[in-house]
Amino acid sequence: MTEQLRARPLLLVAAAALVRSDGRLLLAQRPKGKAMAGLWEFPGGKVEAGESPQGALARELKEELGVAVVEADMQAFSFASHAYEKFHLLMPVFMIRRWEGEAEAREGQQLAWVSAAEIRSYPAPEADVPLFEQFIDWSKAGRA
């Protein structure tokens, strides 16, 4: 069996493309001490047993950022499927344009509201890079 086909544990993570009315997207920087520290990504987190991706995302956004979202305001945007060395990441990404509260870093991460024109200057995990490109395309299509 080739290295590419070797089974890895599956990690299911849900992520949010939180987009303000001015079209800027929220990115979170992975804090020191975590894998891929310093890289910028869509906020979100692991889907726990018994949770839906949307339910997990609502929980994670409340814990990490202090914002409240409802599942009805989550629109399927894209997904990532990426084989890292020790696990395979499957990550649905939901676009959210309505929430309650102001996003604040609650877990030591840095936050940035970035435009489509700026997003490529933020180094990201391999799985997120194509998602950044999809955000650029979405923005260019005049959906912001």
VOGU-3710 file (C-alpha; in Angstrom, 3 decimals, decimal comma):
1> mteqlrarpl> 0,000/0,000/0,000  1,397/3,395/-0,925  2,100/6,035/1,694  -0,693/8,156/0,229  -3,294/5,415/0,730  -2,224/4,406/4,246  -5,057/4,845/6,708  -4,755/7,625/9,256  -7,139/8,453/12,082  -9,933/10,718/10,846
11> llvaaaalvr> -10,253/14,069/12,601  -13,598/15,808/12,063  -13,421/19,550/12,660  -16,052/22,208/11,911  -14,969/25,723/10,959  -16,584/29,107/10,412  -16,110/31,719/7,751  -17,397/34,603/9,890  -17,908/37,485/7,461  -18,783/41,024/8,514
21> sdgrlllaqr> -21,019/43,317/6,473  -17,882/44,979/5,019  -16,804/41,603/3,573  -13,928/41,032/5,986  -13,346/37,483/7,233  -12,258/36,552/10,755  -9,048/34,522/11,022  -7,569/33,103/14,215  -3,870/32,481/14,744  -2,970/29,175/16,353
31> pkgkamaglw> -1,367/29,966/19,734  2,068/28,941/20,946  2,185/25,403/22,284  -0,332/24,016/19,781  0,410/22,119/16,597  0,959/24,510/13,674  1,411/27,448/16,087  1,538/30,823/14,370  -0,547/29,798/11,363  -3,843/31,495/10,587
41> efpggkveag> -7,067/29,558/10,142  -10,838/29,683/10,191  -12,058/29,522/13,790  -13,741/26,315/14,919  -12,885/23,039/16,519  -13,310/19,313/16,916  -16,688/17,666/16,561  -17,257/15,602/19,704  -19,181/12,313/19,855  -22,901/12,961/19,648
51> espqgalare> -22,511/16,432/18,082  -23,411/17,616/14,619  -20,791/19,751/12,857  -23,081/22,776/13,238  -23,675/22,089/16,927  -19,950/21,695/17,538  -19,248/24,913/15,669  -21,790/26,874/17,709  -20,203/25,501/20,913  -16,639/26,246/19,779
61> lkeelgvavv> -17,429/29,808/18,665  -19,028/30,549/22,049  -16,048/29,048/23,937  -13,241/30,477/21,783  -14,658/33,821/20,661  -17,642/34,619/22,872  -20,035/34,871/19,939  -23,402/33,158/19,743  -24,567/31,678/16,455  -27,599/29,635/15,541
71> eadmqafsfa> -27,520/26,718/13,142  -30,109/28,356/10,868  -27,554/31,108/10,119  -24,848/28,640/9,047  -24,598/28,280/5,288  -22,495/25,464/3,850  -19,498/27,172/2,216  -16,885/24,521/1,462  -14,904/21,723/3,044  -11,333/20,537/3,382
81> shayekfhll> -10,130/16,962/3,177  -6,415/16,832/3,827  -3,998/14,071/4,805  -1,547/15,328/7,385  1,253/13,028/8,548  -0,550/11,648/11,622  -4,246/12,172/10,811  -6,672/12,912/8,010  -8,593/16,155/8,466  -12,180/16,433/7,282
91> mpvfmirrwe> -13,464/19,967/7,855  -16,801/21,359/6,747  -16,728/25,158/6,620  -19,878/27,172/7,202  -20,297/30,807/6,206  -21,867/32,844/8,986  -22,893/36,442/8,425  -25,015/36,945/11,527  -24,064/36,398/15,171  -24,454/37,947/18,598
101> geaearegqq> -21,542/39,447/20,500  -18,158/40,830/19,545  -15,466/38,312/18,668  -12,734/38,312/21,287  -9,743/36,020/21,739  -10,524/33,805/24,747  -7,873/31,107/24,302  -4,652/33,028/23,767  -5,038/33,280/20,014  -4,672/36,431/17,923
111> lawvsaaeir> -7,604/37,479/15,745  -7,664/39,445/12,503  -10,463/40,681/10,269  -9,018/40,398/6,763  -10,174/41,303/3,290  -9,932/38,983/0,311  -7,069/41,165/-0,953  -5,102/40,605/2,294  -5,779/36,952/3,045  -2,828/35,512/1,082
121> sypapeadvp> -0,422/37,381/3,385  -1,555/35,223/6,325  0,358/31,912/6,480  -2,088/29,041/6,907  -2,170/25,278/7,486  -2,086/23,322/4,229  -5,771/22,384/4,499  -6,847/26,036/4,762  -4,957/27,435/1,769  -7,519/26,271/-0,842
131> lfeqfidwsk> -10,294/27,588/1,400  -8,642/31,014/1,441  -8,675/30,908/-2,376  -12,373/30,028/-2,343  -13,037/33,023/-0,098  -11,217/35,239/-2,609  -13,354/33,831/-5,424  -16,521/34,302/-3,360  -15,563/37,904/-2,639  -14,758/38,639/-6,298
141> agra> -18,151/37,305/-7,305  -19,657/40,247/-5,442  -21,218/38,270/-2,643  -19,535/40,270/0,111
//
